[in-house]
């Protein structure tokens, strides 16, 4: 039986009036690793259909993947999250992007899916703002998924560098600490991945490839 990762992307299209959604390089660099390892993946989003994204010209890999008709079709026709049966998948991955802070952070279907992977002790991975989707997820008895867990995610310093501090609805670093996680970080834009049990989290866009590699190792 083939190994398949459920990839969950945002459907929220803007930040402070500017086009936004999923930061595409966080998707492409992780998925490229999975492709290279022969690991299948399927995309879903809260609204289904085409996902909004930005960063399409951020690097050569992303430009090349976006130019591939099959890949373009897949990000243009995602499954609706409410219709997803998590039992069909072996892991879940949340790429970041600011859109996620507005929809996936409190999405009931996303939380249902996360709880399923937690119950089956399967990998739950996220990068940059992606860990926001995990921060409020409960896994039984009112306990939070990230409570007592070592995690990372986009830092306050990186928000300052992006001039987004006044645009975001919350600071991921602060949220994860408030939710009882042991939040870790390195210098801004450093490649940094934290693994704790089934959780795999990456700090920022440069960490997307490393999160994909960590996920692929778990699924080998």
N, C-alpha and C positions, 0 to 999 in steps of 0.2 A: 504494500500500500504506500502511495506517495505521501510525503510530508508536505503539509500546506499551512501557511501562515495567513491569518486574518489581519489585514492592514486597515486601520480605521483612520479616516481623514475627516477634517472639518468641512462643514457646509456653509460656514459663515464667511461672507465675501469681502468684508472691509474692516479697516481700523482707522478710526478718526476720519472717516470719509474717503480714505484712500483704498484702492484695491488690495485685497489681502487674501487670507485663507490658509492654505498649507504652504510652507516654505519648501518649494519643490526639491532643492538639493538634499534635504533631509529624507525625502522619499527616494530619490534616484540613487543616492549613494548606498543606502541600506539595501534597496531592492537589487542593485547590481551585484552585491555580495551574494544575496540569496540565489540570483540567477546563475552566478558562477559556480555555486555549490549544488545546483540542480534541485533547489528547494522551491516548490510552487508557492504562489501567493495570490490572494484575491482581495479586492478593494471593496470597502463599504464606507458609507457616510450617513449622517442623520437623515438627510433629505433624499439620498440616492441620486443617481444621474451624474452629471458633470461636477467635479469638485473645483472650487475656486482655488487659485494658487498664485504665487509670485516667486520671483527668483528664477524665471525660465532661462535667463541668459547668464546665470551666475558662474558657470564653469563649463568646460568642454563636455564632461560626461552628461550633464543635465541637458545641454543643447542636443547632444547626439541621441539620447534616449527619447527626448520629446519629438525629435524628427522621425522616430520610428512609428509607423502607422499603427502597429499593434499596441504599443505602449500608449499612444495618444488615444486610441479607442478605449483602452481600459480605464484611464483616468477621466474619460468622458462618459462613462456608463457604469458607475459604481452601484452596488446593491444598496438597498435601503436598510439601515441598521435594524429597524424593527423586524425585518424579515429574516435576519441572520440567525442560523442555528449554530451556536458556538461549538457544539459537540462534533461538528464536521472538521474542526481545525486542531492543529497541534501547538499553536502559539498565537499570540496577538502582539501587534506592533503599532504604536501610535507615533507617527512623525509629528513634528511641531509645526509652528506657524501661529500667528496671533489669533486666527479665527477660532482655534480650539478653546481659547480662554472664554469665548462667548457661548459656544454650544456644547462641546463634549465634556466640559468640566462638570456639568450637572445633568447630563443626558441619562435618563433612566435605562434605556436600552444598552447604552455603553456600560453602565454599572452592572446590569444583568450579565453581560458578556464577561466582564472582568471577574465577577463572582464565580462564574462557571470555570474559567481557567484556574482561578485560585483553588477551587474545590478539587480539581483534578491534578493539582501540583504541576501545571504546565507553564512554560515561560511567558512572562508578561514584560514586554519591552517598550521603551519610549525614549524620545530624544528631545532636547531643547525645551520647548513649551509642552511637548507631549506628556510629560509626567503630570501636568495639571489634570489630565483625564483620570489619573489614578488617585489623586489627592483626596477626593471626597467619596471614593468608592468604599462601600461597606462589604464585609465578607462574612457576616454572620454574627448574631448577638450584638449588633451595633458597633462592632469593632471595625476600625478603618484598615484598609489594605496596607497603608504605608506606616501605620503606627508602630514605632519601635524598629523600623527598618532603615538601613543606610540607603540613601538616595542622592541623586544630583539632578540638576535642571538649570535652565537659564538663570544667570545670576543678576543681582541688582546692578553690579558694575557693567555688565553687558547691556542691560536696559539703558543705563545712562549713556553708554557709548552709542547706542542706536537712537538716542533722543526720543525714547518711547515711554519714559517714566510717567509722564502726565497723560499718556494716551491709553495705557492698559488698565483694565478694570481691577487688577490685583497684581501683586508681585509674587511670582511663583516661589522664590526663595523663602519669603515670609510665610506663605500659605503652607508649605511643606513642614516648616518648623512648627507652626501653629497646630498642625494635624498630628504632631507627635513623632515625626520622622527625624532621623539623624541625618541632617542635610550636610553634604560635603561639596566642596568646590575647589577648583584651582584657578590660576590667573585667567583673566578674560581671554577667550578664544583658544585656550589650551584644549587638546584632545583629552577627554576625561570620561571614563565609564565606571560606574559603580554596580557591582553585582552583589545581591544579598538574597539568598534563597532563590526563589523563582523570578525575582525582580531584576531587570536589567535597565539601567537608566544612564543617559548620556547628557552632558552638560549643555552642549551648544551645536550649531550646524557642523563645525569641523569634526564632531564626535559621531556623526551619523554612520560613517563607514565602520567605525570601531563597534558601534552597537550592533550593526548587521553582522559583523564577524563574531561577536559574543553570542548572538542569537543562533547563528549557524553552528557554532561549536556545541551549543546545548542540544541542537536537533540532529547532530551527526549520529 
